[in-house]
Amino acid sequence: MLDLAWLTLVGVVAGALGGLLGIGGGVILMPVLRFGLGLPVELAAGTCVFGVFCTTVSGSLRHYRSRPLSLGRLVPVMGAGAATAIVASLAFHRLTGRETWLDLGVGAVIALIAARMVWEGLRGARVDEQPPDPSLPGSLGARLTIGGVAGALPGLLGIGTGGVLVPAFALALRAPVKTAMAASLLCFTVTAGISLAFKLAQGYVVLGVAAPLGLGALLG
């Protein structure tokens, strides 16, 4: 019971941050699963996607209700993300057993996200002063590129794309930050769902761990 309560609490924290910041919470879940529980990297990645998917579904519904978006502008991002998520999920199956490369990949992505956040904090960037706008600015090519890059992460590494999508939308496309967060969660729901389906079929989700994490994420 203690383990279930602890895992649920971890899910709550990840889900709360996901809803607050527009991320999937994988940067919290993955280290806990990998080092806290000692799961092999392929099982940690698959189980992480389960929790991330619960976060994105719940968070995207809440954000969309409070901040309507132009879904037509998001279709290219979702489509490109879905395509790369499929390819990356197939590649992930071939990389299992090579824990060094997967650990390095996850660590590099988390480190880059952290470095960007520190840099923006030191710079004192204020992108949140833009007025609300339901559309997502930027060219078609830019949106396809962002979606394609972000879609590969949950499929290949089992972690979220919120740390990529939010700054890409807010800084590269100059979208208001709240629009960027809502758009991130909606797009991420698609790629996380595809990645989760593959990892369930491939047997990389530990359901006994994923269930309390997912429940906590939904509550968070």
N, C-alpha and C positions, 0 to 999 in steps of 0.2 A: 504493500500500500504506500509505503514511503517513496519508493521509486516512481510509482504512478503519479503521486502528488508532485514530486520534484520535476518530472518530465512535463506535467501539465503546466507548472509554473514557468518553466523555460519557454513553453509554447506561448503562454500569455505575454511574456516579455517580448518575444519575437513578433507576435501578432500586433501588439500595441505599437511597437516601433514601425511595423509595416504600415499600419493605418495612419500613423502620425507623419511619417516621412515618405511614404510612397514606395517603400522597398519591400522585398519579400521576406526578410528576416534570416536569410541563409547565412549571413555573416555572423550571426549568433548561433544558429542551429548547427552549422557544420563543425565548428570547433568543439561544441559540446558533445556531439555524436562521435567525432573522431578521437578526441582526447579524453573527454569526460567519461564516456562509456567504452572507449577503446574499440569501436567498431572498425572493421576493415574499411578502407577508403571507398570501395565500390558500394558497400552496404550503407555507409554514412551518407554518400551522395544520393542514393536512391531514397532513403528515408527522409533526408533533408528536403527533397523535392515535394514529398507528401505534405510536410508542414508548411512549406512555402506556398503550395497551391491553396491550402486552406486560408492562409493569410491573404493572398491576392483575391480570392473569390469574395471573401467577406469585405475586405477593404475597398475593392473596386466598386461594389454595389453601394457602399456608403458614400464614397466620393462622387460617384456618378449621380446619385440622387441629389446631392447638395451642390454639384457643379456640373451641369450638363455639358457634354462635349460633342464636337462635330465628328461623329463616327466615321464619316467618309474620309476624313483626313488621316484617320488611324488605320484604315484598311491596308495601305501599303506597308506600314510598320508591322502589323500583325501577320500579313502574308509572308513577308521576308523572314520574320522571326520564326514562323511555323516551318518554313522550308529548311532553315538552318538547324532548327531544333531536331527535326527528323534525321538529318545527316549526322549531326553531332551525337544523337542518341545511338545510332548505329556504330559510330566510331568509338563511343564509350564502351560498348560491349567488347570491342577488340582490344581496348586498353586495360581491361580488368586484369589484375595480376601484376600490373606495373605500378605499384603504389607510389614509387618515387616520383614519376612523372605527373600523376594525378595530384599528389600532395603539393608539388611545386606549382602546378597550374592554379590550384585553389589559393595557395598562399600568395602568388603573384597578383591575382585579381584583387584579393582583399587588401594587399599592401598598396596597390595603385589607388583603390577607392579611398583608403585612409589618407594617403598622401594628397590626393586632390582635395579632400575635406579640410585638411590642415592648411593647405595653401590658400583655399578660398577664405578660411577663417582669418588667417594672417593678413590677407589682402583686404578684408572687410567688404567683400562683394555684397551688394544689395540688389539682387534680382527680384526680390519680392515686392518692390515698389511699383511694378507694372500693374495696370488695371486688369481686372478679370476679363478673360477672353475665351469663349468656348471653342474657338478654332485652334489648330496647331500650325503655326507658321512654318515656313521652310519649303524648299523645293522637293519634288518627288524623289529625286536622286538621293538627297540627304536623308529623307525618311526611310527609303529602302535600305540605305547603308546602315543607319542606326538600328533598324529592326533586325537586319541580318547579323550584325555583330552581337547584339544583345541576345538574340535567340539561341546562339550557340552555347552560351554559358550554362543554362540549366541542363541541356542535353549532354554536354561533355563533362561538366564538373559538378553538377548537382546543386549549384548555388544560384542565387537570384540575379536578376538583371536590373533591379531598381537602382543600384548604385551606378549603373551605366546609363539607364534611360532618363532618370531625373536630371542629372547634369547635362546630358545631351540635349534634352528638350529645352531646359531652362537657359543653358549657356550657348549651345550651338545654334538652336532654332529660335532663341530669344522668346520662348513662351513664358507667361507668368508662372511663378513657381508652383502655385496651387493647381494650375492647369497641368503642369508638368507631372506633378505627383499623381493626379487622377488618371492621366493618360498612361503613365508608367504602369500602374496597377492593372488597368484594363488590358494593355498589350501583354503584360507579363502573365496574366491569367491564361492566355492562349498558349504561350510557349511552355509554361509550367504544366498545363494540362497534358500537352503532347508528350513532354518529357516524362511525366508521371506514368502515363499509359505504357510507354516503352519500358520503363524500369519495373513496373509491376509485372509485365509480360516476361521480362528477362530475369525476374526473381531477385531484384536488388532492393526490395523494400521490406524492412523488418516491421511487420504490422503491429506486433506487441509494443514496439517503441513509437511507431508512427501514430497510432490511435490517440494516446494522451497528448502528444505534441500537437496533432491536428486539432483536437478539442480545445487545447489551450490557445492555439493560434486564432481560432474562431472567436473565442471569448475576448482575447486581447484586441 
